[in-house]
Amino acid sequence: MIKRFLPLIVSAAIFLPMIFIHSCANTTQAPTGGDKDTIPPLIIGINPLPGAVNVPVEGTKIVFRFDEYVTIKDQKNIFLSPPPEKPLKARIKEKYLIITFESPLDSNTTYTLNMTDALADNNEGNMFPGYTYMFSTGPTIDSLLLTGKVQDCNTLRPVKGATVMLYKDLSDSAVFLKRPAAAVKTDDWGYFCLPYLADTLYRLYAIKDESGNNIYDPDTDLIGFVDSVIRPVVRVVDTLPEMLKYDMTDTLMCEARRVDYKMRLFREKPTKQYLVNKARTADRAAYITFQAPYVWIDSLWFRGYKADQVISQFNILQDSLELWVNSRKQAPDTLHLFVNYRKTDSLGRLQPAMEHLKLTMPEGKKLLHKKKRKDIKQEDTTCVFKLTAAPETVEQNGFELLFNLPIIYENFDSLLFRYRNPKQKEFKGEVTVEQDTANLRRYIIRPREQLLPGYEYTLKVPHHSFRDINGFWSDSTEVKVSLPTDEKLSTLKASLTDVDRKIIVDLLDEKRKTVLRQYITDHDGTLVFPYLKEGKYAIRITDDGNRNSIVDTGSLLEHRQPEAVLYFTIGEKDLIEIPQSAEVEQEINIKTLFAQ
């Protein structure tokens, strides 16, 4: 008796989830006028039927019949879980999509085939909203699911197209070496649902899979992970919101879906150490970079120069080294640099290695003594620097003095700082000078006086105040700056309470791309963000766990997550609206924020 109604049951199983109800991605309405086709393709037949069991592991072919001609827009989005050893093949024949497998399927395994954002109709390009098809090479279909979200570790924005992977092999090496037991791609909201899972223990990872091989490559891929072993408990039901295909513009429905786990994608610091790049940037300047941070250098030298003639500077992570030669003699065509450092060998051990680097001038650039007189510019024979100050941040950051090359003579006492009041009366002021500990070519000059609105401040660098390693003297320059006086500008005051750790507080624009002002603190107090235009802003707070004043990434093998980054929220909003001509005060309890 049941067999008589089997076709009807199958049709209902296929079509009912694809009928457009409130906010479903499959929702369509008949055209209200004209002949333009606005209805996406519809599946009207599948062979084998959904839920088929004991499917052969070899020679299997899955055929989907559509109600119109379709085309494959992106074959990568026809995604089989668990991923096979070789990519599946998909082809169109008339109104049929035919899926075949180039490598044998695993035995006693439940498979899901997801086709979201993969197909469109031939005529109008209406996208097929997607469908998840399941079958098993064993006698039963697994029936559990788990869900979650994948975010960028710095912006906390959702990551679309990340590959979420489950492993039954609980060893740390599995994600590097093996294909997962189940996998799925995240949608526009960074959301994932892994259905039809076995009742067992798993490890859960997410990667931005650059090579598309479903295996984690630390040299190219971002990764996120859940610290503990997990076990799914929710049973698959076709009507669960997590199982439906949603319109990605429907914020209410997309955000209402169940989230079991959250993962933050980060880029690991490489562990294999070797020299990856070198370049000569000027007659007496060069740099070298290494694959991993905190390189161990035993010694380095330039042929023909004494050790005390070499100036060097690491970046913060100590994976890049700038080098300068402090000598007046004519620079050679090729600088010969010898680097004795610890390099990773084939067994993963750090072993002493010596590299001889030949550094020539980049193509199109000539050594100074080889340039014709008419080609020599002023900057070729002077100590070049930039003096800058931004009206909005000069109170906090001061004036920046940045040299192209290290200086060997300095006369900061010659700097002239003046300020003029609104009545145009001029005064002489004093400044402090601080060399950047992370950049020996950068100096910060700060006025001792409190800066006031309506005043004009001038910093002048006279002739011959500095001399660089080329022996060239500096020219004179001056910069004028005034605090913004636009009455439409506003101020945000963030009152920090219960600060129980060292934190980095950034004020960002609405798109979270530009840091407008930064504070680093470990105690209660009020942070002032002045001169803000009317608009929306984000406050990002980073737990600087190791107190090094930078945002540190995580480590998979050490089971260490990246340093926690949070955005201050008011209710459901993670942006603060600043009105025109206002002083906005906001209290932020740091202990409570990080406890959430």
Sequence and secondary structure as in RCSB ss.txt:
>XXXX:A:sequence
MIKRFLPLIVSAAIFLPMIFIHSCANTTQAPTGGDKDTIPPLIIGINPLPGAVNVPVEGTKIVFRFDEYVTIKDQ
KNIFLSPPPEKPLKARIKEKYLIITFESPLDSNTTYTLNMTDALADNNEGNMFPGYTYMFSTGPTIDSLLLTGKV
QDCNTLRPVKGATVMLYKDLSDSAVFLKRPAAAVKTDDWGYFCLPYLADTLYRLYAIKDESGNNIYDPDTDLIGF
VDSVIRPVVRVVDTLPEMLKYDMTDTLMCEARRVDYKMRLFREKPTKQYLVNKARTADRAAYITFQAPYVWIDSL
WFRGYKADQVISQFNILQDSLELWVNSRKQAPDTLHLFVNYRKTDSLGRLQPAMEHLKLTMPEGKKLLHKKKRKD
IKQEDTTCVFKLTAAPETVEQNGFELLFNLPIIYENFDSLLFRYRNPKQKEFKGEVTVEQDTANLRRYIIRPREQ
LLPGYEYTLKVPHHSFRDINGFWSDSTEVKVSLPTDEKLSTLKASLTDVDRKIIVDLLDEKRKTVLRQYITDHDG
TLVFPYLKEGKYAIRITDDGNRNSIVDTGSLLEHRQPEAVLYFTIGEKDLIEIPQSAEVEQEINIKTLFAQ
>XXXX:A:secstr
 HHHHHHHHHHHHHHGGGS  TTBTT     SSSS       EEEEES TTB S  SSS EEEEEESS EEES G
GGSEEES  SS  EEEEETTEEEEE SS   TT EEEEE TT EEETTT  B    EEEEESSSS   EEEEEEE
EETTT  B TT EEEEES  STTHHHHS  SEEEE  TTSEEEEEEE SS BEEEEEE SSSSSS  TTT EEEE
 SS B   EE  TTSGGGS B TT HHHHHTS   EEEEEB     S  EEEEEEEETTEEEEEESSSS  EEEE
EETTS GGGEEEEE TTSSEEEEEE   S   SEEEEEEEEEEE TTS EEEEEEEEEEE  TT   GGGS GGG
  GGGSSB EEEE  TTTHHHH EEEEESS EEEE GGG EEEEE TT  EEEE EEEEE TT TTEEEEEESS 
  TT EEEEEE TTSEEETTS BB  EEEEEE    TT EEEEEEEES  S EEEEEE TTS  EEEEEEESS E
EEEEEEE SEEEEEEEEE TT SSS    BTTTTB    EEE  BTTB SEEE TT EEEEEEEHHHHHH 
